[in-house]
Amino acid sequence: MNVIAIFHSYKFTHFAENNSEKTKTPTKLSSGQKISTILFGVNNPKPVNKKTPSIAFETITINSNKEIECWDIKIPNSKGTIILFHGYGGNKSSMLDKAEVFRELGFSTFLVDFMGSGNSEGNQTTIGFLEAEQVKSTYEYIKQKGEKTIFLFGTSMGSVAIMKALSDFEIKPKGIIIECPFGSMYKTVCARFESMNVPTFPMAGLLVFWGGVQNGFWGFGHNPTEYSKKINCSTLLLHGKKDEKVSLAEIDEIFLNLKGQKELKIYENVGHENYLNKYKDEWTKDVDKFINTK
């Protein structure tokens, strides 16, 4: 079991080369392929930016704990800057639709490829742990450019990275908008097992342990519920009621721990996905109220 966990945790935290093939769904795998997947894990190609902004932008490279690539999209008479951070398996192009909404609301946007994704360095991802320093680096870059009004937006892993950055570093954004952050690394791994109707014990714990060992941190200590206790800025927390990867109990605990001004919004008929697909008007109204009344 330990050997299998080592293979799976490595595949989960290291994307494959771009020309490799993503593992098919179980129903489309042959018996041999299923056995190989069970033993050696799922193959996830490095996420690629398939689109670029439809308006003028500048490509920026920032040297953080890894070299990361960003898109700086400025608008005239901007009220401030929103920095956008994607989720696991995403990239900055997956944030283009939300960035467009923020610009329509009067804000310039800064889109980030976390390490291992898009055009950023490497193929490693740590589900928000090391990415927290990249949140800090991009915030400081925008602040050094003279911007005084900075909001941080993240979805899933991006939310977790924001929360850890605020917990670990002295950065003070105007506010944060976080979508569906998981309560702990262990809970999010368990949720993935449960979604496949597979028992969580003991493999979920082994995956968290070996994933942390392989990436240089204690996986059981990667706990956004604890990070939330040190967050003092204004926070808009968003969640989908049908989310199978993050429970409402996790969201409630995070919300309870937040120290600053806070608001929780639950979208009834959406899961762990892009809320704009079903709730664009409502989502736009919610974020507009948050960023334009601070």
C-alpha positions in Angstrom: 0.0 0.0 0.0 2.9 2.4 0.7 4.4 1.7 -2.7 1.1 2.4 -4.4 0.6 5.5 -2.3 4.0 6.8 -3.3 3.2 6.4 -7.0 -0.3 8.0 -6.7 0.9 10.9 -4.5 3.7 11.7 -6.9 1.3 11.7 -9.9 -1.1 13.9 -8.1 1.5 16.5 -7.2 3.5 16.3 -10.5 2.0 17.0 -13.9 3.2 14.9 -16.9 4.8 16.4 -20.0 2.4 18.3 -22.2 2.5 15.7 -25.0 1.5 12.9 -22.7 -2.1 11.6 -22.7 -4.4 12.2 -19.8 -5.7 9.0 -18.2 -9.2 8.2 -19.5 -12.3 7.7 -17.3 -12.5 4.2 -15.7 -15.3 3.2 -18.1 -13.1 3.7 -21.1 -10.1 1.9 -19.8 -9.2 -1.7 -20.7 -8.6 -4.2 -17.9 -4.8 -3.8 -18.2 -5.1 0.0 -18.2 -7.3 -0.2 -15.0 -4.7 -2.3 -13.2 -1.9 0.1 -14.3 -3.9 3.1 -13.1 -4.6 1.4 -9.7 -0.9 0.6 -9.2 0.8 3.7 -10.6 -1.8 6.5 -10.5 -3.5 8.9 -12.9 -1.6 10.7 -15.6 -2.3 14.4 -15.6 -0.6 16.4 -18.4 0.7 19.9 -17.4 -2.2 22.4 -17.8 -1.7 24.5 -20.9 -3.1 28.0 -21.6 -5.4 27.5 -24.6 -6.5 31.2 -24.8 -5.1 34.6 -24.4 -6.8 37.8 -23.3 -9.0 39.4 -26.0 -7.7 42.9 -25.1 -4.2 44.4 -24.8 -2.1 42.8 -22.1 1.5 42.4 -20.9 3.2 39.1 -20.1 5.1 39.4 -16.8 7.6 36.9 -15.3 8.0 37.0 -11.5 10.8 35.2 -9.6 9.2 33.7 -6.5 10.1 30.3 -5.0 9.6 29.3 -8.7 9.5 31.4 -11.8 5.9 32.2 -12.6 4.3 33.8 -15.6 1.4 36.3 -15.3 -0.8 38.4 -17.6 -1.2 42.1 -16.6 -4.4 43.5 -18.1 -4.8 47.2 -17.3 -7.9 49.3 -18.0 -8.2 53.2 -18.1 -9.4 54.9 -14.8 -9.0 51.7 -12.9 -10.3 51.5 -9.3 -7.6 49.0 -8.3 -6.3 45.6 -9.3 -7.7 42.1 -8.8 -5.1 39.3 -8.7 -6.6 36.0 -9.8 -5.3 32.5 -8.8 -6.6 29.4 -10.4 -7.4 26.0 -9.0 -5.8 22.5 -9.2 -5.3 21.5 -12.8 -6.1 25.0 -14.0 -4.1 27.9 -15.4 -4.4 31.6 -15.9 -6.5 31.2 -19.1 -9.1 29.5 -17.0 -9.5 32.8 -15.1 -10.2 34.9 -18.2 -14.0 34.9 -17.9 -13.9 36.1 -14.3 -11.2 38.6 -15.1 -13.5 40.1 -17.7 -16.3 40.5 -15.1 -13.9 42.3 -12.8 -12.8 44.7 -15.6 -16.4 45.5 -16.4 -16.7 46.4 -12.7 -13.9 48.9 -13.1 -10.8 47.0 -12.0 -7.5 46.0 -13.7 -6.7 42.3 -13.5 -3.5 40.3 -13.0 -3.7 36.6 -13.9 -1.2 34.1 -12.5 0.0 30.7 -13.6 1.0 28.9 -10.4 4.2 26.8 -10.6 3.7 23.6 -12.6 0.9 25.2 -14.7 0.7 27.1 -17.9 4.0 28.8 -18.8 5.4 28.8 -15.2 8.4 26.8 -14.1 8.3 23.0 -13.6 5.6 20.5 -13.3 5.1 20.4 -9.5 2.0 21.4 -7.6 1.5 21.4 -3.8 -2.2 22.1 -3.6 -1.6 25.6 -2.3 1.3 25.0 0.1 4.3 26.3 -1.8 1.9 28.4 -4.0 1.3 30.6 -1.0 4.7 32.3 -1.5 3.7 33.0 -5.1 0.6 34.8 -3.9 2.9 36.9 -1.7 5.3 37.6 -4.6 2.5 38.7 -7.0 0.9 40.9 -4.3 4.2 42.6 -3.6 4.9 43.1 -7.3 1.6 44.9 -7.8 2.1 46.9 -4.6 5.6 48.0 -5.7 4.0 49.3 -8.9 2.2 51.8 -6.8 -1.2 50.1 -6.6 -3.0 50.9 -3.3 -6.2 49.0 -3.8 -5.5 45.3 -4.3 -8.0 42.4 -4.0 -7.0 38.8 -4.1 -9.4 36.3 -5.9 -8.9 32.5 -5.8 -10.8 29.4 -6.6 -10.3 26.0 -4.8 -6.5 25.6 -4.6 -6.1 29.2 -5.4 -8.2 30.1 -2.4 -6.1 27.9 -0.1 -2.9 29.5 -1.4 -4.3 32.9 -0.6 -5.4 31.8 2.9 -2.0 30.4 3.7 -0.2 33.5 2.3 -2.3 35.7 4.7 -1.6 33.4 7.5 2.2 33.2 6.9 3.2 36.5 5.5 2.4 40.2 6.4 0.5 41.1 3.3 -2.6 43.3 3.6 -4.9 43.3 0.6 -8.0 45.4 0.6 -10.0 42.2 0.7 -10.1 38.6 -0.6 -12.7 36.6 -2.5 -12.3 32.9 -2.0 -14.3 30.1 -3.7 -14.7 26.6 -2.2 -11.4 26.3 -0.2 -11.1 22.8 1.4 -10.8 22.5 5.2 -7.6 20.4 5.2 -5.4 18.4 2.9 -6.6 15.2 4.5 -10.2 16.1 4.1 -9.9 17.0 0.4 -8.1 13.7 -0.3 -10.8 11.8 1.6 -13.5 13.6 -0.5 -11.9 12.3 -3.7 -12.0 8.8 -2.4 -15.6 9.1 -1.3 -16.6 10.5 -4.7 -15.3 7.3 -6.3 -17.0 5.1 -3.6 -13.7 3.9 -2.3 -12.9 3.5 1.4 -10.7 6.4 2.7 -8.8 4.3 5.3 -5.9 3.7 5.1 -5.0 5.0 1.6 -6.1 8.6 2.1 -3.7 9.1 5.0 -0.9 7.4 3.2 -1.4 9.7 0.2 -1.3 12.8 2.4 1.8 11.5 4.2 3.8 10.6 1.1 2.6 13.6 -0.9 4.0 15.8 1.8 7.3 13.9 2.1 7.8 14.1 -1.7 7.2 17.8 -1.7 9.0 18.9 1.4 6.2 19.6 3.9 3.9 18.0 6.5 0.8 17.2 4.6 -1.4 16.8 7.7 -0.4 20.4 8.7 -1.8 21.9 5.4 -4.9 23.1 7.1 -6.9 26.1 5.7 -9.3 25.9 8.7 -6.3 26.9 10.8 -5.1 29.5 8.3 -8.5 31.2 8.5 -7.9 32.1 12.2 -5.2 34.6 11.2 -7.2 36.3 8.4 -8.2 39.8 9.5 -9.1 41.4 6.1 -12.5 41.6 4.6 -13.5 38.3 3.1 -16.2 37.1 0.6 -16.5 33.3 0.9 -18.3 31.6 -1.9 -19.5 28.0 -2.1 -21.7 25.6 -4.1 -24.2 23.6 -2.1 -23.8 20.5 -4.3 -19.9 20.5 -4.0 -18.8 16.9 -3.5 -15.1 17.8 -3.0 -15.6 20.4 -0.2 -18.3 20.0 2.4 -20.5 22.8 3.8 -19.2 21.8 7.2 -15.7 22.7 6.1 -16.9 26.1 4.7 -18.9 26.9 7.9 -15.8 26.2 10.0 -13.6 28.4 7.9 -16.2 31.2 7.9 -16.5 31.0 11.7 -12.8 31.3 12.2 -12.3 34.4 9.9 -11.5 37.5 12.1 -12.3 40.4 9.8 -15.5 41.6 8.1 -16.9 38.6 6.3 -19.8 37.4 4.1 -20.7 33.9 3.1 -22.7 33.2 -0.1 -24.0 29.7 -1.0 -25.1 28.9 -4.5 -27.8 26.3 -4.4 -27.5 24.3 -7.6 -23.7 24.2 -8.4 -20.9 21.9 -7.4 -17.1 22.2 -7.5 -17.0 24.1 -10.7 -17.0 27.6 -12.4 -19.9 29.4 -10.8 -20.3 31.7 -13.8 -21.7 28.7 -15.8 -25.0 28.9 -13.8 -24.8 32.0 -11.6 -23.1 34.7 -13.7 -25.5 37.5 -12.9 -25.8 36.6 -9.2 -22.0 36.1 -8.9 -21.3 39.4 -10.6 -23.7 41.2 -8.2 -22.1 39.5 -5.2 -18.5 40.5 -6.1 -19.6 43.9 -7.3 -21.1 44.7 -3.9 -18.0 43.4 -2.2 -15.3 45.2 -4.2 -17.1 48.4 -4.8 -18.2 49.1 -1.2 -14.9 48.7 0.6 
